Amino acid sequence: MLLTVAIFVLIPEQGRVPLGIELLAVSVLVWVLSLRLQWRTVHALPVQRRRSWTGRLIGLDTAIVGITLAGAGLVSGRLGGFLWLLPTVLICLIWSTYNAWSITIDAVDRHKG
C-alpha cells in the first residue's frame, strides 16, 4: 500500500489536484478490497477470536483513512493535504514491524517445539 502511494507521490511535475484524485482512487480501491478480505477473515474465525482480530484491523483501516484524507485535502486545498500521510506511514511501519516480529517469534517457537 505504501509503495503504491509513494509511486504516485514521486511522479514529477504533477499538480496537487491530480495527485489528490490518484490518492483518493487508491485509498478507495484498497479500502474496498481490505474490507472484503477482512469480512471474510473475521467470519471464518471462531466467535471467541473475532473481537481481538477486529481490534487489530482498526489500525490498518485507520492508515487507509489517512490516505483518503490526504487525497481529499489535496483536491480541496484544505485538511492539511500531505500531513495525513505521516500517521499512515507510522501506522504501517508499526504494523509491519509487529507482523514481522510475530512471524519471527512464531518460527523460533515452531523450530524449538
WODABEL-V448683 format. One record per residue. N is the residue number from 1. RES is the residue in three letters. NEAR is the number of other C-alpha atoms within 10 Angstrom. Layout:
n->N res->RES near->NEAR
n->N res->RES near->NEAR
This chain:
n->1 res->MET near->13
n->2 res->LEU near->15
n->3 res->LEU near->8
n->4 res->THR near->10
n->5 res->VAL near->16
n->6 res->ALA near->10
n->7 res->ILE near->9
n->8 res->PHE near->17
n->9 res->VAL near->16
n->10 res->LEU near->10
n->11 res->ILE near->10
n->12 res->PRO near->7
n->13 res->GLU near->6
n->14 res->GLN near->11
n->15 res->GLY near->11
n->16 res->ARG near->18
n->17 res->VAL near->16
n->18 res->PRO near->14
n->19 res->LEU near->21
n->20 res->GLY near->26
n->21 res->ILE near->17
n->22 res->GLU near->18
n->23 res->LEU near->24
n->24 res->LEU near->23
n->25 res->ALA near->15
n->26 res->VAL near->20
n->27 res->SER near->23
n->28 res->VAL near->16
n->29 res->LEU near->11
n->30 res->VAL near->16
n->31 res->TRP near->18
n->32 res->VAL near->12
n->33 res->LEU near->12
n->34 res->SER near->16
n->35 res->LEU near->13
n->36 res->ARG near->11
n->37 res->LEU near->11
n->38 res->GLN near->15
n->39 res->TRP near->12
n->40 res->ARG near->11
n->41 res->THR near->13
n->42 res->VAL near->17
n->43 res->HIS near->10
n->44 res->ALA near->10
n->45 res->LEU near->12
n->46 res->PRO near->9
n->47 res->VAL near->9
n->48 res->GLN near->8
n->49 res->ARG near->10
n->50 res->ARG near->14
n->51 res->ARG near->12
n->52 res->SER near->10
n->53 res->TRP near->14
n->54 res->THR near->14
n->55 res->GLY near->10
n->56 res->ARG near->11
n->57 res->LEU near->14
n->58 res->ILE near->11
n->59 res->GLY near->16
n->60 res->LEU near->16
n->61 res->ASP near->16
n->62 res->THR near->15
n->63 res->ALA near->24
n->64 res->ILE near->26
n->65 res->VAL near->20
n->66 res->GLY near->22
n->67 res->ILE near->31
n->68 res->THR near->25
n->69 res->LEU near->23
n->70 res->ALA near->28
n->71 res->GLY near->30
n->72 res->ALA near->22
n->73 res->GLY near->21
n->74 res->LEU near->23
n->75 res->VAL near->21
n->76 res->SER near->14
n->77 res->GLY near->13
n->78 res->ARG near->11
n->79 res->LEU near->15
n->80 res->GLY near->15
n->81 res->GLY near->21
n->82 res->PHE near->18
n->83 res->LEU near->14
n->84 res->TRP near->19
n->85 res->LEU near->22
n->86 res->LEU near->14
n->87 res->PRO near->16
n->88 res->THR near->21
n->89 res->VAL near->16
n->90 res->LEU near->12
n->91 res->ILE near->19
n->92 res->CYS near->19
n->93 res->LEU near->13
n->94 res->ILE near->12
n->95 res->TRP near->16
n->96 res->SER near->12
n->97 res->THR near->12
n->98 res->TYR near->12
n->99 res->ASN near->12
n->100 res->ALA near->12
n->101 res->TRP near->12
n->102 res->SER near->12
n->103 res->ILE near->12
n->104 res->THR near->12
n->105 res->ILE near->12
n->106 res->ASP near->12
n->107 res->ALA near->12
n->108 res->VAL near->11
n->109 res->ASP near->10
n->110 res->ARG near->9
n->111 res->HIS near->8
n->112 res->LYS near->7
n->113 res->GLY near->6
